[in-house]
């Protein structure tokens, strides 16, 4: 199986997946599979050196976890086993400038959720027992460690990071002491937690979308590292109810529509939100890599980009457009709530659910 940079052994069976990913690579930043497993990942930095050598990207591990596991904990096992076998590393940016990092993962299914954080091949995992949990660009697992790399503690001791006497605090031991990057991510992590905690016990898909739209907290980022896609999943505990996954497929969720997707048989490829492919001519696949940058924008991205210019330039037109996309999203949320309340899913009606919503969004633009 060819991943972004390296080939690995394929397995006998894989699951259907829906992915939100940077178009140039094989993996994904977040996604879901047909069994209701959802994974999202974040870049993290720490004391352990980052490997520039090409291995599996954290984003490859997201996709591999989704393709190969039917529960959250099994996905965690898939990821850590592959991490041990192949390692993580390689440029995480479509650029000849090298940008590398370690990875953290938020993994959930209908019944449970896990946070997995890595530092090179070493890792710690925390089972989320209740309340709310978020990740940002920093290690956040402290003393509650439910699964770990067998040499996690010994390695920290050998590096002089831990004396073996104090309580083992993964984030404190494996993190940088303090850097500007850590301060920024800590702020975002804390603000995200506050926003989630404020609605603890009553978080709906709509509330989650509003949290993802929050600019003040740094969750909805602008500038060079702007938010390029957003996802919200509803995972009912009752197995007879469908999992519903909302994706924007476009940057800046404040100006985007969260469009619903449900796994049913015979779904066709989501063409209007799939980026063009370039086969063997892709600059990612040639050596030296990234010598040029092809236009990877999909149909919806291009239209959304043009609409964003109008929203900025023509106030009245922009307000009208925003009103229309909010109305469309509200309608889709209401339809999905109705499916969950009535427990009635017409497979024929939802087979093109996401694609139809994309068409409606395109008409607004």
N, C-alpha and C positions, 0 to 999 in steps of 0.2 A: 504494500500500500504506500503510495507516494504522498507524504505529508508536505509541509511547506518546503523544507530543505532536505530532509532525509526520508528514506524508505524504511518501513517497518513491516513486520509480519502481519498479514491480515488474519482475521478470525473467520470462523465458519458462518456466523450469522450476525447481521447488524440490524439495528432498529431504524425506523423512519425518523428523520429529524427536521426541525425548522430552525434556521440559523440567522443570526445577525452578525455580520462579519466584515472586516476590512476586505475589500474586493481583491486585493493582490495576493492574499495568502489562502492556505487550504483550510485552516481552522476557523474558529469563531470566538467572538468576545462574549457572546451569550446565546442561549438557545434552549430548546426543549425537545423531548422525544415523545414517541407515541404512547409511552407508559407514564407520562406525567412527570418525568424527571427533568428538572431545570437546573442549568448551571450558568453562572456568570463569573468572570474573572477580573482581577485588578493587578496592576503592576505593584510590586513591593521591592524595597531595597533594604539591605542590612549589612551586618559585619562580614558575612561570607562573600567572597569574591564572586563577581558575576562572570559567567562564561560567554565569551564572544564566539566561541567555536559553534558551528552549526549543529544543532541537535533538534529536539522537539521544542516548539514554542509553547508557551502557556496556552495560547489559543488553539493549537493542535490538540492539546490535552483536553480542552473543553469539548471539542467535537468528538474525540475518541471516547471520552466518558459517556457522552450522550448516545453514541452509536453502539456501545458495547454493554450498557448496563440498564436493567429495568427497575432499579431502586437507587435512591440517593447514596446509600452506604456502599452498594456495589460499584457505583460510579467513582466514589472516593478510592476504592480498592484498585480499580482499573487505572486511575490516574497515578497513584503512588507506585504501582508495579511498573508502569511504563517509565516513570521518572527514574526509578532504580535501574532499569534496564538500558534506557537510551539517554537519560539526562535531559536537562533543559538548557537552551542557549541559542544564540543566533540573533541577527538584527531583527528588531520588532517594528521597524519603520521602513516604509518604501522609500529608501534614500541611501546614498552612498555614505552618509554620516551614520555611524553605528550608534544605535540606541538599544540597550539591553537591560533586562531586569529579571528578578525572580517573580513568582506568581502566588496570588492567594485566590481562593475559589469559594463561592457561596453555592451550595448544592442542596436542592430540596426536591421532595416528592410529596405525594398526598399525605403521607404519614409522619415524615420527619425531615429535619434539616441539619446540615453539617457546615462548618467552616473549616476549610483546609488551607493551611499557610505553609509556604515552602521557603527554604533557604539553601540554594544549590540542590543537592539530593536529599537533604534533611527536611523533615516536615513534622508538623503537629496538627492534630484535628480535634475540634470541639463539637460535640453534639449539642444542638440548640434545644434546651429543655423547656423553654417557655419565654414569654415576653417578646421582645423584638431584638433583631440582630442585623447589623450592617457591616460592610467592609469598605475600606478606602485604600489609599496608597501607603498603608503602614501595617506592620504586624499587630494584630489585636488579640491574639490568643494569649492569655496570661497564665494562671495557675490551673485552670480547669482544662486538663488535657485528657481526652477520652481514647485517642489512638495516637501513636507516635512512631517515628522511625526508630528501629531498635538501637541505633547508636547515637540518638539525638543528644542525650545527656553526657555520654562519654566524650563525644566530639567537643562539646562546649567546655568540658573540663580540660581536655587536651590543649585547647586554644587559650586557656586561662580566663575564659569569660565567666566561669561558674566555679565556685569553690567546693561544690558537692555537699555543702552544709545548709546553706540558705534554701528556702523553698524555691523550687524550680519555676521561674516565670519566663516562659518562652519569649514573649515580646521584649521584655527588658533585657534578656540575655543575648538574643540574636539581632536586636536592632542597633542601628547607629545610636550613639548617645544623643546627639542633637545636630540637626542640619536645617537649613532653610526649607528644604524639600519636606522634611518630617514635620516642621511647624505648619506648613500649608495643608498637608494631608491630615494632620491631627485636627485642625480646625474644621475641615470638611467632614471628617469622621464623627466628631462630636456634634456638629450641627445636624448631620443626618440622623444620628441617634436621637437627638432631642425632638426632631420632627416626627420620627416614628413613635417615640415614647408618648408624645402628646396624644396620639390616637390609638394607643395600645388597647387591644381588645375590640376595637371597632373600625379597623382598617378595611376599607373597601377598595375596589379597583380605581375608583375615581380619586380617592384620597391619595393612593399610591402615585397616580399620575401627577397630581398636584405637587407632591414631594419631589418627583423627578424634574418638575418644571422650575423648581426653586433656584433662582440665580444667586441670591444673597449668600446662601450656604456654600456655594461653589459646586453644588451637585450638578446643576445645569451650567456647564462650563462654557466660557466664550474664549475667543482668541486662538492661539496656536494649537491648543489641546481641547478644542471645543467638543461638546457632546455631539456625536455623529449619529447615534441611534439610541432608542430607548425601548424597554420591554417591561411589561407587567403581566404576570401569570396568576390566574385564579385556579387553585388546585383543590377541588372539593374532596372531603374525606370519604364521602359516599362513592363507592366504585362505579355505581350506575350513572353518575352524573359526569359530563365531559369536562376535561380541563380546558380552559380558555386562555389563549396566549395573545396578548395585544402587542403589536410592534408598530413603531413609527416608520422605520425604513428611511428616515430623513433626519437631518441635523436639527438642533434646537427644538426640544419637545414643546416649548411655549408657542411655537408656530407650526406644530405638526399635529397630525391625526393619529391617535392610537387605534390601529385597525385589528379587529379580532381574527383569530385563526383557530380552527378546531381540527384535530386529526380525525379524518374519516377516510374510508377507502376511495380510490380513484381521484385523488386530488391531482390537478395538473400543476406543472411547474409554475412558480409565481414570476412570470416573465417580466412584468413591468417594474419589478424591484430586484431583478437579477442583473448583475453587471455583465458587460461583454467579456468574453474570454479571448485569449490571444494564442493559445496552444504553445507550440515550441518557440514561437517568436516573442513570448512574454519576457520582458527584461528581468523578471525574477528568476527565470529558468536558465538564463544565459550567464556564462562566466566571462569577465567579472559582472556581478549582479548590479542591477539598478542604474544602468548607464543612461536610461531615459525613462520617462513616465508617461505611459499611454493614458488616454481618456477612459476612465473606468466608470463614469457616471451612468446610472441606469435611467430609464425613462422618467420615473417619478422624481428622482433626484434633480434632474435637469429642470423639470417644471416647477418643482418646489423652490429651486434656486432663483428662477426668474420671478416667482411670486414674492420671494423674500425681498428682492430689489424693489418691487412695486410697493410692498408694505412699508418699506423705509421711505420711499420717495413721495408717494401719493397718500396722504393721511386718510382721506375719506375712503378711497378704494381699499386701502390696507385694512381699515376697520371693518369694512363690509366683508372682505375675504376672511378675516379672522372670525367674524361672527358665523359665517357659513361653515367653516371647518369645525368650529366648536359645536355647532348644531348637528353636523354629521356624526361627530364623535359621541355626543350625548345620545343620539338615536341608536347607535351601535351598542353602547353600554346598556341601554334600556332593553334592547333585543336580547342581549346575552343574559341579563338578569332574569328575563322572562323564561329563557331556556332552563336556567338553573332552578328557578322557583317551581316551574311546572314539571320538571324532570322529563321533558318531551323534546327529543332531538330528531328533526326531520333531516336525515342524511343528505337527501337530494338538495335541500335548501341551503345547507352549509358547505357543500362540496367546493363551491367557488366563493365562499364568504369573504376571504381576504382580498382576492382579486377584484371582486365586485366593488368592494369599498375603495380600492385603489382607483378604479374607474370613476367613481363618484367624486373622489378627491381631485382627480385630474380635471374634471369638468369645472370645478370651482376655480382652478388656476387658469 
